[in-house]
Amino acid sequence: MTQWQKSYDTFLETIQQTGELWSLSCEEGWVVCDSAEFEDAEVMPFWSNKADAQRHCVDQWADYQAERISLSDFVGLWLPNLAEDDILVGPDWNEELEGLELEPGDIAESLMGEQ
């Protein structure tokens, strides 16, 4: 199992236990960045805890702040909208913005399979 898979498993476990996850937003909207893996693709990062999300509010994201998203909203609203917009999900990226880039439907499937 890769470090990214372990990180993803921890991400899923944590958000199911807490019922929340975090992303970054500012007046202009939410953080979305270019994919490191796929050409012409974008990724929206999410973190399983506020401290890890807030840690990324530096440099080009200094104007952003960690915003709480309920797990029910994430599954019911966010994942379908991200899929519709062809935006991938980056769960629990590290400080170098490295980690998995997953299809929203795959995350929904993982969450539904573990309930």
N, CA, C and O atoms as a GROMACS GRO file, in nm:
protein
  460
    1MET      N    1   0.085  -0.119   0.000
    1MET     CA    2   0.000   0.000   0.000
    1MET      C    3   0.090   0.126   0.000
    1MET      O    4   0.183   0.136   0.079
    2THR      N    5   0.060   0.217  -0.088
    2THR     CA    6   0.140   0.338  -0.098
    2THR      C    7   0.106   0.436   0.015
    2THR      O    8   0.004   0.423   0.081
    3GLN      N    9   0.195   0.533   0.034
    3GLN     CA   10   0.169   0.635   0.137
    3GLN      C   11   0.043   0.713   0.102
    3GLN      O   12  -0.031   0.754   0.192
    4TRP      N   13   0.016   0.733  -0.028
    4TRP     CA   14  -0.103   0.809  -0.068
    4TRP      C   15  -0.229   0.729  -0.037
    4TRP      O   16  -0.330   0.785   0.004
    5GLN      N   17  -0.223   0.597  -0.058
    5GLN     CA   18  -0.339   0.513  -0.028
    5GLN      C   19  -0.367   0.513   0.122
    5GLN      O   20  -0.482   0.519   0.164
    6LYS      N   21  -0.260   0.506   0.203
    6LYS     CA   22  -0.277   0.512   0.349
    6LYS      C   23  -0.339   0.645   0.389
    6LYS      O   24  -0.430   0.650   0.473
    7SER      N   25  -0.290   0.753   0.329
    7SER     CA   26  -0.342   0.886   0.358
    7SER      C   27  -0.491   0.894   0.320
    7SER      O   28  -0.572   0.951   0.394
    8TYR      N   29  -0.526   0.836   0.206
    8TYR     CA   30  -0.666   0.836   0.160
    8TYR      C   31  -0.754   0.755   0.255
    8TYR      O   32  -0.864   0.798   0.289
    9ASP      N   33  -0.706   0.639   0.296
    9ASP     CA   34  -0.784   0.558   0.390
    9ASP      C   35  -0.807   0.633   0.521
    9ASP      O   36  -0.917   0.628   0.577
   10THR      N   37  -0.705   0.702   0.570
   10THR     CA   38  -0.718   0.782   0.692
   10THR      C   39  -0.816   0.897   0.670
   10THR      O   40  -0.898   0.927   0.757
   11PHE      N   41  -0.808   0.961   0.552
   11PHE     CA   42  -0.901   1.068   0.516
   11PHE      C   43  -1.045   1.018   0.525
   11PHE      O   44  -1.129   1.081   0.589
   12LEU      N   45  -1.074   0.904   0.460
   12LEU     CA   46  -1.210   0.849   0.460
   12LEU      C   47  -1.256   0.817   0.603
   12LEU      O   48  -1.368   0.851   0.642
   13GLU      N   49  -1.170   0.753   0.678
   13GLU     CA   50  -1.204   0.714   0.814
   13GLU      C   51  -1.233   0.837   0.900
   13GLU      O   52  -1.331   0.840   0.975
   14THR      N   53  -1.149   0.939   0.889
   14THR     CA   54  -1.164   1.059   0.971
   14THR      C   55  -1.291   1.136   0.937
   14THR      O   56  -1.364   1.176   1.027
   15ILE      N   57  -1.318   1.156   0.808
   15ILE     CA   58  -1.438   1.235   0.775
   15ILE      C   59  -1.565   1.160   0.809
   15ILE      O   60  -1.668   1.222   0.836
   16GLN      N   61  -1.560   1.028   0.808
   16GLN     CA   62  -1.678   0.951   0.849
   16GLN      C   63  -1.699   0.959   1.000
   16GLN      O   64  -1.812   0.959   1.047
   17GLN      N   65  -1.590   0.964   1.075
   17GLN     CA   66  -1.601   0.975   1.220
   17GLN      C   67  -1.647   1.114   1.264
   17GLN      O   68  -1.730   1.127   1.354
   18THR      N   69  -1.592   1.218   1.200
   18THR     CA   70  -1.621   1.354   1.243
   18THR      C   71  -1.743   1.413   1.173
   18THR      O   72  -1.806   1.506   1.225
   19GLY      N   73  -1.778   1.360   1.055
   19GLY     CA   74  -1.891   1.413   0.980
   19GLY      C   75  -1.860   1.545   0.911
   19GLY      O   76  -1.952   1.618   0.873
   20GLU      N   77  -1.730   1.577   0.895
   20GLU     CA   78  -1.693   1.702   0.832
   20GLU      C   79  -1.559   1.689   0.761
   20GLU      O   80  -1.481   1.598   0.787
   21LEU      N   81  -1.535   1.783   0.670
   21LEU     CA   82  -1.406   1.796   0.604
   21LEU      C   83  -1.387   1.942   0.570
   21LEU      O   84  -1.477   2.023   0.592
   22TRP      N   85  -1.270   1.975   0.517
   22TRP     CA   86  -1.231   2.115   0.503
   22TRP      C   87  -1.173   2.142   0.365
   22TRP      O   88  -1.104   2.057   0.309
   23SER      N   89  -1.200   2.259   0.311
   23SER     CA   90  -1.133   2.307   0.191
   23SER      C   91  -1.103   2.454   0.214
   23SER      O   92  -1.131   2.508   0.321
   24LEU      N   93  -1.046   2.519   0.114
   24LEU     CA   94  -1.003   2.658   0.130
   24LEU      C   95  -1.086   2.749   0.042
   24LEU      O   96  -1.110   2.720  -0.075
   25SER      N   97  -1.131   2.861   0.099
   25SER     CA   98  -1.208   2.958   0.021
   25SER      C   99  -1.166   3.100   0.057
   25SER      O  100  -1.106   3.125   0.161
   26CYS      N  101  -1.201   3.192  -0.034
   26CYS     CA  102  -1.183   3.335  -0.011
   26CYS      C  103  -1.297   3.404  -0.085
   26CYS      O  104  -1.388   3.338  -0.135
   27GLU      N  105  -1.294   3.536  -0.091
   27GLU     CA  106  -1.402   3.610  -0.156
   27GLU      C  107  -1.422   3.568  -0.301
   27GLU      O  108  -1.534   3.571  -0.352
   28GLU      N  109  -1.313   3.529  -0.369
   28GLU     CA  110  -1.322   3.492  -0.510
   28GLU      C  111  -1.374   3.350  -0.531
   28GLU      O  112  -1.410   3.314  -0.643
   29GLY      N  113  -1.379   3.270  -0.426
   29GLY     CA  114  -1.428   3.133  -0.440
   29GLY      C  115  -1.338   3.033  -0.372
   29GLY      O  116  -1.263   3.066  -0.279
   30TRP      N  117  -1.344   2.910  -0.418
   30TRP     CA  118  -1.273   2.798  -0.358
   30TRP      C  119  -1.144   2.769  -0.433
   30TRP      O  120  -1.131   2.800  -0.551
   31VAL      N  121  -1.048   2.711  -0.362
   31VAL     CA  122  -0.920   2.672  -0.424
   31VAL      C  123  -0.944   2.556  -0.520
   31VAL      O  124  -1.001   2.453  -0.485
   32VAL      N  125  -0.899   2.576  -0.642
   32VAL     CA  126  -0.893   2.471  -0.743
   32VAL      C  127  -0.759   2.489  -0.813
   32VAL      O  128  -0.723   2.602  -0.847
   33CYS      N  129  -0.687   2.381  -0.835
   33CYS     CA  130  -0.555   2.394  -0.898
   33CYS      C  131  -0.540   2.293  -1.012
   33CYS      O  132  -0.619   2.200  -1.026
   34ASP      N  133  -0.438   2.316  -1.091
   34ASP     CA  134  -0.411   2.227  -1.203
   34ASP      C  135  -0.365   2.091  -1.152
   34ASP      O  136  -0.295   2.081  -1.051
   35SER      N  137  -0.407   1.989  -1.222
   35SER     CA  138  -0.367   1.853  -1.189
   35SER      C  139  -0.218   1.833  -1.218
   35SER      O  140  -0.166   1.883  -1.317
   36ALA      N  141  -0.152   1.760  -1.130
   36ALA     CA  142  -0.013   1.722  -1.154
   36ALA      C  143  -0.006   1.594  -1.236
   36ALA      O  144   0.098   1.562  -1.294
   37GLU      N  145  -0.117   1.521  -1.240
   37GLU     CA  146  -0.120   1.391  -1.308
   37GLU      C  147  -0.182   1.393  -1.446
   37GLU      O  148  -0.138   1.320  -1.535
   38PHE      N  149  -0.283   1.477  -1.464
   38PHE     CA  150  -0.361   1.472  -1.587
   38PHE      C  151  -0.360   1.607  -1.658
   38PHE      O  152  -0.385   1.711  -1.597
   39GLU      N  153  -0.330   1.604  -1.786
   39GLU     CA  154  -0.327   1.726  -1.866
   39GLU      C  155  -0.468   1.782  -1.878
   39GLU      O  156  -0.564   1.707  -1.892
   40ASP      N  157  -0.480   1.912  -1.872
   40ASP     CA  158  -0.609   1.981  -1.886
   40ASP      C  159  -0.712   1.938  -1.782
   40ASP      O  160  -0.832   1.936  -1.810
   41ALA      N  161  -0.666   1.903  -1.663
   41ALA     CA  162  -0.758   1.866  -1.555
   41ALA      C  163  -0.732   1.956  -1.435
   41ALA      O  164  -0.622   2.007  -1.416
   42GLU      N  165  -0.837   1.975  -1.355
   42GLU     CA  166  -0.826   2.054  -1.233
   42GLU      C  167  -0.861   1.967  -1.114
   42GLU      O  168  -0.934   1.868  -1.125
   43VAL      N  169  -0.807   2.006  -0.998
   43VAL     CA  170  -0.828   1.932  -0.874
   43VAL      C  171  -0.867   2.030  -0.764
   43VAL      O  172  -0.811   2.139  -0.753
   44MET      N  173  -0.964   1.988  -0.684
   44MET     CA  174  -1.000   2.065  -0.565
   44MET      C  175  -0.953   1.986  -0.443
   44MET      O  176  -0.999   1.874  -0.420
   45PRO      N  177  -0.862   2.044  -0.365
   45PRO     CA  178  -0.813   1.973  -0.246
   45PRO      C  179  -0.910   1.984  -0.128
   45PRO      O  180  -0.976   2.086  -0.108
   46PHE      N  181  -0.915   1.876  -0.052
   46PHE     CA  182  -0.994   1.870   0.071
   46PHE      C  183  -0.907   1.806   0.178
   46PHE      O  184  -0.822   1.722   0.149
   47TRP      N  185  -0.929   1.847   0.303
   47TRP     CA  186  -0.854   1.790   0.414
   47TRP      C  187  -0.952   1.738   0.519
   47TRP      O  188  -1.064   1.787   0.531
   48SER      N  189  -0.906   1.639   0.594
   48SER     CA  190  -0.992   1.578   0.695
   48SER      C  191  -0.991   1.654   0.828
   48SER      O  192  -1.068   1.622   0.918
   49ASN      N  193  -0.903   1.753   0.840
   49ASN     CA  194  -0.908   1.835   0.962
   49ASN      C  195  -0.870   1.979   0.931
   49ASN      O  196  -0.798   2.007   0.835
   50LYS      N  197  -0.919   2.068   1.014
   50LYS     CA  198  -0.902   2.212   0.990
   50LYS      C  199  -0.756   2.254   0.994
   50LYS      O  200  -0.714   2.336   0.912
   51ALA      N  201  -0.679   2.200   1.088
   51ALA     CA  202  -0.539   2.243   1.102
   51ALA      C  203  -0.460   2.214   0.975
   51ALA      O  204  -0.381   2.298   0.931
   52ASP      N  205  -0.479   2.097   0.916
   52ASP     CA  206  -0.407   2.064   0.792
   52ASP      C  207  -0.451   2.156   0.678
   52ASP      O  208  -0.368   2.198   0.597
   53ALA      N  209  -0.578   2.184   0.671
   53ALA     CA  210  -0.627   2.275   0.566
   53ALA      C  211  -0.568   2.415   0.586
   53ALA      O  212  -0.518   2.476   0.492
   54GLN      N  213  -0.575   2.465   0.709
   54GLN     CA  214  -0.529   2.600   0.740
   54GLN      C  215  -0.379   2.616   0.712
   54GLN      O  216  -0.334   2.725   0.676
   55ARG      N  217  -0.303   2.509   0.730
   55ARG     CA  218  -0.160   2.510   0.707
   55ARG      C  219  -0.126   2.547   0.562
   55ARG      O  220  -0.014   2.592   0.534
   56HIS      N  221  -0.219   2.530   0.471
   56HIS     CA  222  -0.197   2.560   0.329
   56HIS      C  223  -0.232   2.704   0.291
   56HIS      O  224  -0.218   2.743   0.176
   57CYS      N  225  -0.278   2.782   0.388
   57CYS     CA  226  -0.317   2.922   0.362
   57CYS      C  227  -0.194   3.013   0.366
   57CYS      O  228  -0.185   3.104   0.449
   58VAL      N  229  -0.102   2.987   0.277
   58VAL     CA  230   0.022   3.065   0.266
   58VAL      C  231   0.050   3.090   0.118
   58VAL      O  232  -0.016   3.034   0.031
   59ASP      N  233   0.147   3.174   0.092
   59ASP     CA  234   0.191   3.205  -0.045
   59ASP      C  235   0.072   3.242  -0.133
   59ASP      O  236  -0.001   3.336  -0.102
   60GLN      N  237   0.051   3.169  -0.243
   60GLN     CA  238  -0.056   3.207  -0.335
   60GLN      C  239  -0.196   3.187  -0.274
   60GLN      O  240  -0.294   3.237  -0.328
   61TRP      N  241  -0.204   3.116  -0.163
   61TRP     CA  242  -0.332   3.093  -0.096
   61TRP      C  243  -0.343   3.169   0.037
   61TRP      O  244  -0.424   3.134   0.122
   62ALA      N  245  -0.262   3.272   0.054
   62ALA     CA  246  -0.260   3.347   0.180
   62ALA      C  247  -0.393   3.416   0.210
   62ALA      O  248  -0.425   3.438   0.327
   63ASP      N  249  -0.470   3.449   0.107
   63ASP     CA  250  -0.600   3.516   0.127
   63ASP      C  251  -0.712   3.417   0.159
   63ASP      O  252  -0.825   3.459   0.186
   64TYR      N  253  -0.682   3.290   0.158
   64TYR     CA  254  -0.784   3.187   0.180
   64TYR      C  255  -0.790   3.149   0.328
   64TYR      O  256  -0.699   3.177   0.405
   65GLN      N  257  -0.901   3.085   0.365
   65GLN     CA  258  -0.914   3.030   0.499
   65GLN      C  259  -0.984   2.895   0.490
   65GLN      O  260  -1.057   2.867   0.395
   66ALA      N  261  -0.959   2.812   0.589
   66ALA     CA  262  -1.021   2.680   0.594
   66ALA      C  263  -1.171   2.696   0.618
   66ALA      O  264  -1.213   2.769   0.708
   67GLU      N  265  -1.249   2.626   0.537
   67GLU     CA  266  -1.395   2.630   0.550
   67GLU      C  267  -1.447   2.488   0.573
   67GLU      O  268  -1.411   2.395   0.501
   68ARG      N  269  -1.532   2.474   0.672
   68ARG     CA  270  -1.591   2.345   0.706
   68ARG      C  271  -1.700   2.308   0.605
   68ARG      O  272  -1.779   2.392   0.563
   69ILE      N  273  -1.702   2.181   0.567
   69ILE     CA  274  -1.807   2.126   0.481
   69ILE      C  275  -1.858   2.000   0.551
   69ILE      O  276  -1.780   1.914   0.589
   70SER      N  277  -1.989   1.991   0.568
   70SER     CA  278  -2.042   1.871   0.632
   70SER      C  279  -2.029   1.753   0.536
   70SER      O  280  -2.034   1.769   0.414
   71LEU      N  281  -2.013   1.636   0.592
   71LEU     CA  282  -1.999   1.516   0.510
   71LEU      C  283  -2.124   1.494   0.424
   71LEU      O  284  -2.113   1.452   0.309
   72SER      N  285  -2.241   1.522   0.480
   72SER     CA  286  -2.364   1.503   0.402
   72SER      C  287  -2.368   1.598   0.282
   72SER      O  288  -2.411   1.558   0.174
   73ASP      N  289  -2.325   1.723   0.299
   73ASP     CA  290  -2.318   1.816   0.186
   73ASP      C  291  -2.212   1.773   0.085
   73ASP      O  292  -2.232   1.784  -0.036
   74PHE      N  293  -2.100   1.723   0.136
   74PHE     CA  294  -1.993   1.677   0.048
   74PHE      C  295  -2.044   1.565  -0.044
   74PHE      O  296  -2.021   1.568  -0.165
   75VAL      N  297  -2.111   1.468   0.014
   75VAL     CA  298  -2.161   1.354  -0.063
   75VAL      C  299  -2.280   1.394  -0.151
   75VAL      O  300  -2.288   1.354  -0.267
   76GLY      N  301  -2.373   1.471  -0.094
   76GLY     CA  302  -2.497   1.503  -0.166
   76GLY      C  303  -2.487   1.616  -0.266
   76GLY      O  304  -2.560   1.618  -0.365
   77LEU      N  305  -2.397   1.712  -0.242
   77LEU     CA  306  -2.387   1.830  -0.328
   77LEU      C  307  -2.252   1.844  -0.397
   77LEU      O  308  -2.244   1.857  -0.519
   78TRP      N  309  -2.146   1.842  -0.317
   78TRP     CA  310  -2.013   1.869  -0.370
   78TRP      C  311  -1.968   1.765  -0.472
   78TRP      O  312  -1.930   1.801  -0.584
   79LEU      N  313  -1.973   1.638  -0.435
   79LEU     CA  314  -1.922   1.535  -0.527
   79LEU      C  315  -1.999   1.533  -0.660
   79LEU      O  316  -1.935   1.525  -0.765
   80PRO      N  317  -2.133   1.541  -0.659
   80PRO     CA  318  -2.203   1.546  -0.789
   80PRO      C  319  -2.166   1.671  -0.871
   80PRO      O  320  -2.149   1.662  -0.993
   81ASN      N  321  -2.152   1.786  -0.805
   81ASN     CA  322  -2.116   1.909  -0.877
   81ASN      C  323  -1.974   1.903  -0.932
   81ASN      O  324  -1.949   1.946  -1.045
   82LEU      N  325  -1.882   1.848  -0.854
   82LEU     CA  326  -1.744   1.834  -0.902
   82LEU      C  327  -1.739   1.739  -1.021
   82LEU      O  328  -1.667   1.763  -1.118
   83ALA      N  329  -1.815   1.631  -1.014
   83ALA     CA  330  -1.819   1.535  -1.126
   83ALA      C  331  -1.875   1.602  -1.251
   83ALA      O  332  -1.824   1.582  -1.361
   84GLU      N  333  -1.979   1.680  -1.233
   84GLU     CA  334  -2.041   1.751  -1.346
   84GLU      C  335  -1.944   1.849  -1.410
   84GLU      O  336  -1.944   1.868  -1.532
   85ASP      N  337  -1.860   1.912  -1.327
   85ASP     CA  338  -1.762   2.011  -1.376
   85ASP      C  339  -1.628   1.947  -1.415
   85ASP      O  340  -1.533   2.018  -1.449
   86ASP      N  341  -1.620   1.814  -1.409
   86ASP     CA  342  -1.496   1.742  -1.441
   86ASP      C  343  -1.377   1.789  -1.355
   86ASP      O  344  -1.266   1.806  -1.406
   87ILE      N  345  -1.402   1.809  -1.226
   87ILE     CA  346  -1.296   1.848  -1.133
   87ILE      C  347  -1.267   1.729  -1.042
   87ILE      O  348  -1.358   1.670  -0.984
   88LEU      N  349  -1.140   1.695  -1.031
   88LEU     CA  350  -1.097   1.584  -0.947
   88LEU      C  351  -1.090   1.628  -0.801
   88LEU      O  352  -1.094   1.748  -0.771
   89VAL      N  353  -1.080   1.532  -0.711
   89VAL     CA  354  -1.070   1.560  -0.568
   89VAL      C  355  -0.931   1.519  -0.520
   89VAL      O  356  -0.881   1.412  -0.553
   90GLY      N  357  -0.868   1.608  -0.442
   90GLY     CA  358  -0.737   1.581  -0.382
   90GLY      C  359  -0.751   1.564  -0.232
   90GLY      O  360  -0.752   1.664  -0.160
   91PRO      N  361  -0.763   1.440  -0.183
   91PRO     CA  362  -0.783   1.419  -0.039
   91PRO      C  363  -0.654   1.426   0.042
   91PRO      O  364  -0.556   1.359   0.011
   92ASP      N  365  -0.655   1.509   0.146
   92ASP     CA  366  -0.544   1.520   0.243
   92ASP      C  367  -0.407   1.534   0.178
   92ASP      O  368  -0.315   1.459   0.210
   93TRP      N  369  -0.394   1.630   0.086
   93TRP     CA  370  -0.264   1.657   0.025
   93TRP      C  371  -0.165   1.703   0.131
   93TRP      O  372  -0.203   1.764   0.231
   94ASN      N  373  -0.039   1.674   0.108
   94ASN     CA  374   0.065   1.716   0.202
   94ASN      C  375   0.106   1.861   0.175
   94ASN      O  376   0.047   1.929   0.091
   95GLU      N  377   0.208   1.908   0.247
   95GLU     CA  378   0.251   2.048   0.236
   95GLU      C  379   0.300   2.084   0.096
   95GLU      O  380   0.293   2.200   0.055
   96GLU      N  381   0.350   1.984   0.021
   96GLU     CA  382   0.398   2.009  -0.115
   96GLU      C  383   0.285   1.993  -0.218
   96GLU      O  384   0.309   1.992  -0.338
   97LEU      N  385   0.162   1.982  -0.169
   97LEU     CA  386   0.044   1.962  -0.254
   97LEU      C  387   0.056   1.834  -0.336
   97LEU      O  388   0.023   1.830  -0.454
   98GLU      N  389   0.106   1.730  -0.271
   98GLU     CA  390   0.117   1.599  -0.333
   98GLU      C  391   0.016   1.506  -0.269
   98GLU      O  392  -0.014   1.514  -0.150
   99GLY      N  393  -0.037   1.417  -0.353
   99GLY     CA  394  -0.133   1.318  -0.304
   99GLY      C  395  -0.215   1.265  -0.420
   99GLY      O  396  -0.187   1.293  -0.536
  100LEU      N  397  -0.314   1.188  -0.386
  100LEU     CA  398  -0.400   1.129  -0.488
  100LEU      C  399  -0.487   1.235  -0.555
  100LEU      O  400  -0.520   1.337  -0.495
  101GLU      N  401  -0.524   1.208  -0.678
  101GLU     CA  402  -0.620   1.288  -0.752
  101GLU      C  403  -0.726   1.190  -0.801
  101GLU      O  404  -0.701   1.107  -0.889
  102LEU      N  405  -0.846   1.199  -0.742
  102LEU     CA  406  -0.948   1.098  -0.764
  102LEU      C  407  -1.074   1.155  -0.826
  102LEU      O  408  -1.108   1.272  -0.807
  103GLU      N  409  -1.144   1.070  -0.900
  103GLU     CA  410  -1.274   1.105  -0.954
  103GLU      C  411  -1.373   1.118  -0.838
  103GLU      O  412  -1.370   1.036  -0.746
  104PRO      N  413  -1.460   1.220  -0.841
  104PRO     CA  414  -1.559   1.235  -0.734
  104PRO      C  415  -1.644   1.110  -0.715
  104PRO      O  416  -1.678   1.074  -0.602
  105GLY      N  417  -1.680   1.043  -0.824
  105GLY     CA  418  -1.761   0.922  -0.813
  105GLY      C  419  -1.691   0.810  -0.738
  105GLY      O  420  -1.756   0.732  -0.668
  106ASP      N  421  -1.558   0.802  -0.752
  106ASP     CA  422  -1.483   0.698  -0.681
  106ASP      C  423  -1.486   0.724  -0.530
  106ASP      O  424  -1.493   0.631  -0.450
  107ILE      N  425  -1.481   0.851  -0.492
  107ILE     CA  426  -1.486   0.885  -0.350
  107ILE      C  427  -1.626   0.856  -0.295
  107ILE      O  428  -1.640   0.801  -0.186
  108ALA      N  429  -1.727   0.893  -0.371
  108ALA     CA  430  -1.865   0.863  -0.328
  108ALA      C  431  -1.883   0.713  -0.309
  108ALA      O  432  -1.945   0.670  -0.211
  109GLU      N  433  -1.830   0.635  -0.401
  109GLU     CA  434  -1.839   0.490  -0.392
  109GLU      C  435  -1.769   0.438  -0.266
  109GLU      O  436  -1.822   0.353  -0.195
  110SER      N  437  -1.650   0.490  -0.240
  110SER     CA  438  -1.576   0.450  -0.120
  110SER      C  439  -1.653   0.484   0.007
  110SER      O  440  -1.658   0.404   0.101
  111LEU      N  441  -1.713   0.601   0.010
  111LEU     CA  442  -1.789   0.642   0.128
  111LEU      C  443  -1.915   0.560   0.145
  111LEU      O  444  -1.951   0.524   0.257
  112MET      N  445  -1.983   0.532   0.036
  112MET     CA  446  -2.107   0.454   0.045
  112MET      C  447  -2.077   0.309   0.084
  112MET      O  448  -2.154   0.246   0.156
  113GLY      N  449  -1.964   0.258   0.036
  113GLY     CA  450  -1.927   0.120   0.065
  113GLY      C  451  -1.889   0.097   0.210
  113GLY      O  452  -1.892  -0.016   0.259
  114GLU      N  453  -1.853   0.205   0.280
  114GLU     CA  454  -1.807   0.191   0.418
  114GLU      C  455  -1.914   0.231   0.520
  114GLU      O  456  -1.886   0.231   0.640
  115GLN      N  457  -2.033   0.263   0.475
  115GLN     CA  458  -2.138   0.303   0.570
  115GLN      C  459  -2.216   0.183   0.615
  115GLN      O  460  -2.309   0.196   0.695
   0.00000   0.00000   0.00000
